[in-house]
Structure formats: C-alpha cells, structure tokens
Amino acid sequence: MLAALAGPVMASQAEWRVPILVYHRFAATVTDSMTVRSATFEDHLRVLRSQGYSVIPLHDLLDYLYGRRAGLPAKAVVITADDGHRSVYQVMYPLARRYRVPVTLFIYPSAISNASYALTWDELRRMQQSGGVDVQSHSYWHPNFVQERRRLSPQAYRQLVRQQLLRPRQVIEKQLGHKVDLLAWPFGLYDAELMQEAQTAGYLAAFSLEARPVTWRDSLWALPRLLMVDAYDAKTFAALLKKNSQPESSASHAGSRP
C-alpha cells in the first residue's frame, strides 16, 4: 500500500531537498514551547532574505512533486503555520506581507470564530484576499488519532477519521471559496491507514512534524516539516537552513520516482 501512496514524484538527485518550516503561535514574550517571539520570526525572515533563500508557495512545491512544474528555485523554502491561532493575524501576517513571503495556514475549523485564542473567518478572508496566504486543513477539531483508535471501536474510529478529513474541506471551501486539498496531520501523527484515508478523501498531500526536509523519497501523504521554536536565533536558524536546503549548484528537474 505504501508504494501506491508514493504518487507521481519527482527529482532523482540525491541532493534534492526543500525544507518546510512550521510555526504555531507568536507573541512579544515566550509563553510556551510552541510560541515564537515576533522578533525571532522577523530574524528568520531577515536571514531568508539576506542569504538568498526563495520562499515559495506550498502548492508550487506540490506542483513540482506531481510533475506539473519544471523546476524550483535554488534554496527554496516553504513557510507554514498550524492551528489558526489569532497571533497569526496579529504578528505573522503583517511581517509576511512586509517581507513579501507566502504562507500556508493549516486550521481546524471547529475553533475558528469560536475559541477565544483562534482566528475568525473574517480575519482568514482578509488574509486570503490580500494575496500570499493559503488556508488548508488541519482536521476538523484536531484529534489525537492514536488515542481515538484505542478508545473507539474500529467502525467508530473509521467514521471519526472520515469526518475529520472530509468536514474541514467542506467548511473551509464554503467559508473561503477556494479548493482545500492539503492536510497537516494533528500532532504530526499518521500511519498507513490514515494516509490511505487522506488520499481517498481527496487530499493531494499531507504533512507531518518530522524534523527534516522534503526529499524525493518521501510519500506525498507524509511530507516532513521542521518545527520552529523561539530558541532558533538568527545564527541557529541560518545553520538549520544550510543543513536542510538544496545546494545552490543543484538544478531542479521534474522526474519520476523509481
């Protein structure tokens, strides 16, 4: 089954790699392990600009992986943010606009316009309409699928999984009027059954929290992302990018997985 899940991918060079960065929350001070200070995030954007990285839309990377795009720029990087925290609108969005970098937001719709910490649909519309912000699925209410599998009967678990994968697509598409075809796994947890369900539900790709760059060996339904934390100051962040990015001398060419 995993071979079938691999999909129509991509460059055969051993050095081909693109880091996908994932943020969660932003604040003036660090309040928990998932919070990145606004000053730290701006330091990251400065490093990306000063060292010649190309921040590309996540769908550009997917177009390349599917063979619909001939190549990617050298030193390509993708920026994402999970959960739909309100600080994305207050902090991340203004800085992303200032530095002219695209971002993809993975949200769980049950919280939007409901939870006090979460974005509203109006805020999401404003960001999307201004350009440079894409909104995709992070399940419907962010369940821990490992725990739910233990708790529920097999039939109830399958029903839960399908609801969690299908309903966010329907809600986001209705609220924002664009196609939802990407999924970030809640807590980064996935297995072969979940990957198959994501494919059946119509997702083009799904994303985990494994700390490494995307390479040609990765399944489209388990693409890794690097979790960003406030401890990554400018120097540490620059070293992380250098380790996980494609060398400038490497050309990107579309191909197919062996």
VOTILUM-189128 format. One record per residue (C-alpha): residue in one letter; y, x, z. Coordinates in steps of 0.5 Angstrom, whole numbers, padded with zeros to 4 digits, always signed. Each point is the difference from the previous one (the first is absolute). Example, Ala and Ser with C-alpha at 12.3 -4.5 7.8 and 13.67 -1.06 7.14 Angstrom:
BEGIN
A-0009+0025+0016S+0007+0002-0002
***
This chain:
BEGIN
M+0000+0000+0000L+0005+0006+0002A-0001+0002-0007A+0002-0006-0003L+0006-0001+0004A+0003+0007-0002G+0003-0003-0006P+0003+0003-0006V+0003+0006+0002M+0003+0006-0001A+0002+0007-0001S-0005+0005+0001Q+0004+0006+0002A-0003+0003+0007E+0008+0001+0002W+0002-0007-0002R+0003-0004+0007V+0005-0004+0002P+0002-0002+0007I+0001-0007+0002L+0005+0000+0006V-0001-0006+0005Y+0005-0002+0005H+0001-0005+0005R+0006-0001+0005F+0007+0003+0000A+0005+0001+0006A+0005+0004+0003T-0005+0003+0005V-0007+0000+0000T-0004-0006+0004D-0007+0001-0002S-0004+0004-0004M+0001-0004-0007T+0008+0001+0001V+0003+0005-0004R+0008+0001+0001S+0005-0002-0005A+0002+0008+0000T-0007+0002-0001F-0001-0005-0006E+0006+0003-0003D-0002+0007+0001H-0006-0002-0004L+0004-0003-0006R+0004+0007+0000V-0006+0004+0000L-0003-0004-0006R+0007+0000-0004S+0001+0008+0002Q-0007+0002-0002G+0000-0003-0007Y-0005-0006+0002S-0001-0006-0004V+0000-0007+0004I-0004-0005-0005P-0001-0007+0001L-0007-0001+0002H-0002-0004-0006D+0002+0006-0004L-0006+0004+0003L-0005-0006-0001D+0002-0001-0007Y-0002+0008-0001L-0006-0001+0004Y-0002-0006-0004G+0002+0004-0007R+0006-0004-0001R+0004+0005+0001A+0000+0007-0004G+0002+0004+0006L+0004+0001+0006P+0006+0005+0002A-0002+0006+0004K+0001+0000+0007A-0001-0008+0000V+0000-0003+0007V+0000-0008+0002I+0003-0003+0006T-0003-0006+0003A+0001-0004+0007D-0005-0004+0003D+0001-0006+0005G+0007-0003-0002H+0004+0002+0006R+0007-0002+0000S+0003+0007+0000V-0003+0001-0007Y+0006-0004-0002Q+0005+0003+0005V-0002+0007-0001M-0005+0002-0005Y+0003-0005-0006P+0007+0003+0001L-0002+0007+0000A-0005-0001-0006R+0006-0003-0004R+0005+0006+0002Y-0006+0005-0003R-0002-0005-0006V-0007+0000+0002P-0005-0005-0001V-0004-0003+0006T-0006-0005+0000L-0001-0004+0006F-0006-0003+0003I+0001-0006+0004Y-0005-0005+0004P+0004-0007-0002S-0002-0003+0007A+0005+0004+0003I+0006-0001-0005S+0005-0004+0003N-0004-0002+0006A-0001+0006+0004S+0007+0003+0003Y-0002+0007-0002A-0001-0002-0007L+0004+0000-0007T+0002-0007-0002W-0002-0003-0007D+0008+0000-0002E+0000+0008+0002L-0006+0001-0004R+0003-0004-0006R+0007+0004+0001M-0004+0007-0001Q-0004-0002-0005Q+0005-0003-0004S+0004+0006+0000G-0005+0004-0003G-0004+0006+0002V-0004-0004+0006D-0007-0003-0002V-0004-0004+0005Q-0007-0001+0001S-0006-0002+0004H-0002+0003+0007S-0005-0006+0001Y+0003-0007+0003W+0000+0002+0007H-0002+0007+0001P-0007-0001+0003N-0005+0006+0002F-0006-0002-0005V-0004+0005+0005Q+0001-0005+0006E+0000-0006-0004R-0007+0002-0003R-0003+0001+0007R+0003-0007+0002L-0002-0005-0005S-0006-0002-0004P-0001+0003-0007Q+0002-0006-0003A+0007-0001+0004Y+0001+0007-0001R+0000+0000-0008Q+0004-0006+0001L+0005+0003+0004V+0000+0006-0005R+0002-0004-0006Q+0005-0004+0004Q+0003+0007+0002L+0000+0002-0007L+0002-0006-0004R+0005-0003+0004P+0005+0005+0000R+0000+0001-0007Q+0002-0008-0001V+0005+0000+0006I+0004+0007-0003E-0001-0003-0007K+0003-0006+0002Q+0006+0002+0004L+0002+0006-0004G-0002-0002-0007H-0004+0007-0002K-0007+0002-0001V-0004+0002+0006D-0005+0005-0002L+0000+0006+0005L-0003+0000+0007A+0000+0004+0006W-0006+0000+0005P+0002-0003+0007F+0000+0006+0005G-0003+0004-0006L-0007-0003+0001Y-0004-0001-0006D-0008+0000-0002A-0004-0001-0007E+0000-0008+0001L+0008+0000+0002M+0001+0004-0007Q-0004-0005-0004E+0003-0006+0003A+0007+0003-0002Q-0002+0001-0007T-0003-0007+0000A+0007-0002+0003G+0004+0003-0006Y+0003+0006+0003L+0001+0006-0005A-0001+0005+0006A+0000+0000+0008F+0003+0006+0004S-0003+0003+0007L+0003+0005+0005E-0004+0006-0001A+0005+0006+0000R-0001+0003-0007P+0003-0001-0007V-0003-0004-0005T-0005+0003-0005W-0004-0001-0006R-0006-0001+0005D+0003-0006+0004S-0002-0007-0001L+0005-0005-0002W-0001-0004+0006A+0000+0005+0005L+0006+0005-0002P+0002+0004+0005R+0007+0001+0003L+0004+0004+0005L+0002-0003+0007M+0008+0002+0001V+0002+0002+0007D+0006+0002+0003A-0003+0007+0002Y+0001+0002-0007D+0006+0003+0000A+0003+0003-0007K-0004+0006+0001T-0006-0003+0001F+0001-0005-0005A+0001+0005-0005A-0006+0003+0001L-0004-0006+0000L+0002-0002-0007K-0001+0007-0002K-0007+0000+0002N-0002-0007-0003S+0004+0000-0006Q-0001+0001-0007P+0002+0007-0002E+0006+0000-0005S-0004+0004-0005S-0005-0005-0001A+0000-0005-0005S-0002-0007+0001H-0004-0003-0006A-0004-0007+0000G-0007+0000+0000S-0006-0003+0003R-0005+0001+0006P-0006+0003-0002
***
